[in-house]
């Protein structure tokens, strides 16, 4: 394992911990005030990660984050469907720009600039 590879894994872990803490806080506030959630729903997340390991890692990170659950990966492995407790902004873009990019860097896949 190279220093760069280790650094990418540490950055992925840091991002996951940050998102985990923010999600725990958000879910706790929602439990205390259920009216906070105006819309929940299922989102289709376009996948650029190519390996089965990368897809599984991404799907599990989404599921482990409170308020989100991975539901299904399309047969062609181009889409990941997830339930999001609080639909605001573009959750698919948030996941792709954050988790997916970091997963690809950590597992050594090429990431477009």
C-alpha positions in Angstrom: 0.0 0.0 0.0 1.4 3.3 -1.0 1.3 6.6 1.0 -1.1 8.0 -1.6 -3.4 5.0 -1.3 -3.3 5.2 2.5 -4.1 8.9 2.3 -7.1 8.2 0.1 -8.5 5.6 2.5 -8.0 8.0 5.4 -9.8 10.8 3.5 -12.7 8.4 2.7 -12.9 7.4 6.3 -12.9 11.1 7.4 -15.6 11.9 4.9 -17.7 9.0 6.1 -17.3 10.0 9.7 -18.3 13.6 9.0 -21.4 12.5 7.0 -22.2 10.0 9.7 -22.2 12.6 12.5 -24.2 15.1 10.4 -26.8 12.4 9.6 -27.0 11.2 13.2 -27.7 14.8 14.2 -30.3 15.3 11.5 -32.1 12.0 12.3 -32.1 12.9 16.0 -33.6 16.3 15.3 -36.2 14.7 13.1 -37.2 12.2 15.8 -37.7 15.1 18.2 -39.6 17.1 15.5 -41.2 14.8 12.9 -42.5 17.8 10.9 -39.0 18.6 9.7 -39.2 16.0 6.9 -41.3 17.5 4.1 -40.4 14.9 1.5 -38.6 11.5 1.5 -38.2 9.4 -1.6 -36.1 7.1 -3.8 -33.3 8.6 -5.8 -31.4 7.1 -8.7 -27.7 7.7 -8.4 -25.6 7.3 -11.5 -22.6 5.1 -10.9 -19.2 5.8 -12.3 -17.4 3.3 -9.9 -16.8 0.2 -12.0 -15.7 -2.6 -9.7 -18.1 -4.8 -7.7 -16.1 -4.0 -4.6 -16.4 -0.3 -5.1 -20.2 -0.5 -5.7 -20.6 -2.7 -2.6 -18.5 -0.3 -0.5 -20.5 2.7 -1.7 -23.8 1.0 -1.2 -22.8 0.0 2.3 -21.6 3.5 3.2 -24.9 4.9 2.1 -26.8 2.3 4.1 -24.7 2.9 7.2 -25.4 6.6 7.1 -28.6 7.3 9.1 -31.5 8.5 7.0 -30.5 6.7 3.8 -30.8 3.1 2.6 -29.4 1.5 -0.5 -32.1 -0.4 -2.2 -30.9 -1.8 -5.5 -28.1 -1.8 -8.1 -29.3 -2.0 -11.7 -28.4 -5.1 -13.7 -26.0 -3.0 -15.9 -24.4 -1.5 -12.7 -24.9 2.0 -14.0 -27.5 3.0 -11.3 -27.8 2.7 -7.5 -31.2 3.3 -6.1 -31.4 4.6 -2.5 -34.2 5.8 -0.2 -33.4 9.2 1.3 -35.3 10.4 4.4 -34.9 14.1 3.6 -35.0 15.0 -0.1 -33.5 18.5 -0.5 -31.1 19.8 -3.1 -29.8 17.0 -5.3 -28.9 14.0 -3.0 -27.7 11.9 -6.0 -25.2 14.6 -6.9 -24.1 14.9 -3.2 -23.5 11.2 -3.0 -21.7 11.0 -6.4 -19.5 14.0 -5.7 -18.6 13.0 -2.2 -18.7 9.2 -1.4 -18.4 7.9 -4.9 -15.4 10.0 -5.8 -13.6 9.1 -2.6 -14.4 5.4 -3.0 -12.9 5.5 -6.5 -9.8 7.2 -5.3 -9.4 4.8 -2.4 -9.7 1.6 -4.5 -7.4 3.0 -7.2 -9.9 3.7 -10.0 -9.3 6.5 -12.4 -11.3 9.7 -11.4 -12.1 12.2 -14.1 -10.7 15.7 -13.3 
